[in-house]
């Protein structure tokens, strides 16, 4: 088995109308120790994905009856289940839209089987940390992050973040006042080597910024250091 995730639910849902692809991915994932369910249309997909039975959902953008974006948008109103979006190769706009809506990661078709399993394990590691011990709170100004319960408060108000957004904010808060490089973020948060053509980090940073808003002084919390990375600014006193 490629990764020790015995405490993590092992059932994955594939939503894709390509039955041959579903069969191939099912065989692949069963070899990795997962149970797999397949669903071939957009109809009923939201309810199935929100059933609480699956550790992760693999969702294709192009589906009959209801497309992947519609499904993801509805799903995010009621569930934080991790989602890997499958997009057509070369369709950068699909990937950006998917991340904006709330996908945890994306993979362009056709994809390498090793890449798919690596992405799945990376997303599950983020969603289900193995260390169950209580971890110290991380706070900067009016923002407090609890790694144990995976919750974030801004001025005592809960901020809803996806798995990736939470881990990204955790990394930035823990390093507040110093620059975190895009390479570091890609490795530690996305679980892969940095690709300068991959805009995932930019999209996730933008979403965290919008959800947190400016600080009490009206300053931007997460500042871009052009050509290097990002810094979570210490509040002005």
Legacy VTK file of the C-alpha trace (Angstrom):
# vtk DataFile Version 3.0
C-alpha trace
ASCII
DATASET POLYDATA
POINTS 237 float
0.000 0.000 0.000
1.421 3.371 -1.013
0.394 5.257 2.130
-0.610 4.338 5.646
-4.047 5.873 6.048
-5.722 3.135 8.050
-7.701 5.572 10.179
-9.105 7.313 7.105
-12.343 6.166 5.395
-11.253 4.132 2.388
-14.233 4.615 0.049
-13.906 6.891 -2.989
-16.698 8.109 -5.264
-16.005 8.596 -8.987
-18.512 10.751 -10.885
-17.732 10.419 -14.600
-19.762 9.349 -17.642
-16.752 7.563 -19.185
-17.488 4.028 -18.017
-14.241 2.615 -19.384
-12.251 5.220 -17.460
-14.256 4.458 -14.318
-13.463 0.765 -14.646
-9.741 1.462 -15.081
-9.600 3.874 -12.140
-11.637 1.496 -9.985
-9.178 -1.318 -10.644
-6.267 1.032 -9.915
-7.707 2.305 -6.634
-8.751 -1.129 -5.413
-5.119 -2.106 -5.843
-4.310 0.782 -3.499
-6.698 -0.585 -0.878
-9.684 1.678 -1.573
-13.335 0.766 -2.019
-14.823 2.537 -5.033
-18.314 3.634 -6.088
-19.056 4.971 -9.586
-21.822 7.298 -10.741
-22.210 8.152 -14.425
-24.459 11.224 -14.661
-24.912 14.563 -12.955
-28.381 13.606 -11.747
-28.307 12.604 -8.099
-24.577 13.213 -7.874
-24.791 15.899 -5.191
-26.860 13.739 -2.864
-24.509 10.793 -3.354
-21.395 12.891 -2.761
-23.011 14.394 0.348
-23.975 11.022 1.808
-21.026 10.980 4.208
-19.958 7.577 2.886
-16.872 8.709 0.984
-13.450 9.999 1.972
-12.990 11.731 -1.379
-14.829 12.467 -4.635
-13.303 12.385 -8.116
-15.532 14.609 -10.239
-15.477 15.135 -14.010
-16.411 18.564 -15.364
-18.248 17.293 -18.456
-21.278 15.287 -17.362
-24.772 14.734 -18.795
-27.770 16.366 -17.073
-25.679 18.461 -14.673
-22.040 19.459 -15.144
-19.273 19.128 -12.607
-19.215 22.836 -11.768
-22.916 22.799 -10.849
-22.427 19.690 -8.734
-19.394 21.138 -6.962
-21.134 24.455 -6.300
-24.130 22.707 -4.729
-21.948 20.280 -2.819
-19.888 23.051 -1.248
-23.036 24.600 0.207
-23.529 21.514 2.347
-20.292 19.495 2.516
-16.519 19.825 2.855
-15.776 16.366 1.421
-12.488 16.591 -0.543
-12.964 16.837 -4.313
-10.464 16.253 -7.110
-11.787 17.747 -10.338
-11.065 16.130 -13.714
-10.714 18.681 -16.520
-9.935 18.634 -20.239
-6.237 19.079 -20.906
-5.387 22.642 -21.854
-8.564 24.120 -20.334
-6.908 26.364 -17.762
-10.135 28.286 -17.236
-11.884 25.081 -16.101
-9.198 24.430 -13.506
-9.310 27.976 -12.158
-13.110 27.979 -12.012
-13.063 24.605 -10.258
-10.642 25.816 -7.604
-12.651 29.008 -7.133
-15.807 26.987 -6.543
-14.078 24.797 -3.977
-12.197 21.876 -5.552
-9.265 20.684 -3.444
-7.207 19.790 -6.503
-7.571 19.117 -10.213
-6.124 16.742 -12.759
-6.244 17.196 -16.545
-7.334 14.315 -18.764
-5.706 12.106 -19.854
-3.767 11.591 -16.646
-1.042 9.288 -15.415
-2.233 6.670 -12.919
0.677 7.401 -10.562
-0.221 11.083 -10.626
-3.841 10.338 -9.726
-2.950 8.116 -6.777
-0.361 10.640 -5.577
-2.966 13.438 -5.667
-5.498 11.278 -3.819
-3.058 10.403 -1.034
-1.939 14.037 -0.734
-5.522 15.319 -0.420
-6.428 12.620 2.113
-3.353 13.378 4.221
-4.472 17.010 4.406
-8.102 16.171 5.132
-7.336 13.474 7.727
-4.111 14.250 9.615
-2.733 11.161 11.354
-1.560 13.079 14.427
-4.582 13.182 16.725
-2.755 14.865 19.605
-3.810 18.347 20.580
-1.797 20.945 18.706
-1.223 24.545 19.830
-3.382 27.343 18.468
-1.837 29.665 15.901
-2.949 33.269 16.045
-2.039 36.572 14.440
-4.066 39.672 15.280
-7.774 38.862 15.147
-7.298 35.508 13.373
-6.940 32.280 15.362
-6.426 28.850 13.807
-6.893 25.587 15.697
-4.973 22.729 14.000
-6.617 20.102 16.194
-10.221 20.924 15.337
-9.256 22.471 11.974
-11.250 25.606 12.644
-10.489 29.273 12.004
-11.941 32.267 13.824
-11.757 35.907 12.793
-12.973 38.220 15.554
-14.579 35.133 17.149
-16.539 34.447 13.924
-15.965 31.132 12.154
-14.352 31.275 8.708
-15.232 28.374 6.434
-12.180 27.103 4.541
-11.554 24.123 2.310
-8.870 21.609 3.284
-6.261 23.251 1.055
-7.173 26.769 2.184
-6.882 25.742 5.829
-3.425 24.223 5.366
-2.286 27.218 3.337
-3.417 29.643 6.022
-1.850 27.491 8.745
1.499 27.615 6.956
1.340 31.379 6.464
0.218 32.132 10.025
2.935 29.925 11.510
5.490 31.890 9.482
3.887 35.317 9.992
6.338 38.122 9.328
8.557 36.156 6.975
8.236 35.177 3.326
6.997 31.708 2.415
8.082 30.725 -1.082
5.769 29.321 -3.718
8.017 26.246 -3.826
7.456 25.651 -0.094
3.708 26.093 -0.442
3.501 23.715 -3.380
5.439 20.981 -1.589
3.858 21.289 1.852
0.287 22.264 0.960
-0.331 20.784 -2.493
2.025 17.844 -2.027
3.874 18.270 -5.301
6.846 20.043 -6.828
6.259 23.641 -7.859
5.211 24.240 -11.471
5.489 27.901 -12.543
2.595 27.394 -14.976
0.260 26.007 -12.289
-2.011 28.778 -10.974
-3.492 26.724 -8.139
-1.568 28.580 -5.433
-2.675 31.987 -6.744
-6.317 30.895 -6.762
-6.168 29.472 -3.233
-4.379 32.588 -1.925
-7.049 34.784 -3.514
-9.846 32.800 -1.873
-8.246 32.947 1.579
-7.754 36.708 1.194
-11.413 37.227 0.317
-12.656 35.065 3.166
-10.488 36.810 5.767
-10.824 40.342 4.404
-8.445 43.126 5.429
-7.262 43.464 9.022
-8.605 45.977 11.534
-6.280 48.685 10.181
-7.519 48.119 6.623
-4.288 46.434 5.542
-4.060 43.344 3.373
-3.241 40.326 5.536
-1.447 38.232 2.907
0.999 40.205 0.797
2.529 39.027 -2.477
6.304 39.177 -2.754
6.645 39.222 -6.515
8.752 36.432 -7.940
9.219 34.808 -4.520
6.062 33.995 -2.595
3.790 35.399 0.102
3.975 36.815 3.594
1.302 37.015 6.292
1.844 40.515 7.642
2.046 41.193 11.340
-0.672 43.695 12.331
0.305 47.296 12.957
0.156 48.388 16.581
LINES 1 238
237 0 1 2 3 4 5 6 7 8 9 10 11 12 13 14 15 16 17 18 19 20 21 22 23 24 25 26 27 28 29 30 31 32 33 34 35 36 37 38 39 40 41 42 43 44 45 46 47 48 49 50 51 52 53 54 55 56 57 58 59 60 61 62 63 64 65 66 67 68 69 70 71 72 73 74 75 76 77 78 79 80 81 82 83 84 85 86 87 88 89 90 91 92 93 94 95 96 97 98 99 100 101 102 103 104 105 106 107 108 109 110 111 112 113 114 115 116 117 118 119 120 121 122 123 124 125 126 127 128 129 130 131 132 133 134 135 136 137 138 139 140 141 142 143 144 145 146 147 148 149 150 151 152 153 154 155 156 157 158 159 160 161 162 163 164 165 166 167 168 169 170 171 172 173 174 175 176 177 178 179 180 181 182 183 184 185 186 187 188 189 190 191 192 193 194 195 196 197 198 199 200 201 202 203 204 205 206 207 208 209 210 211 212 213 214 215 216 217 218 219 220 221 222 223 224 225 226 227 228 229 230 231 232 233 234 235 236
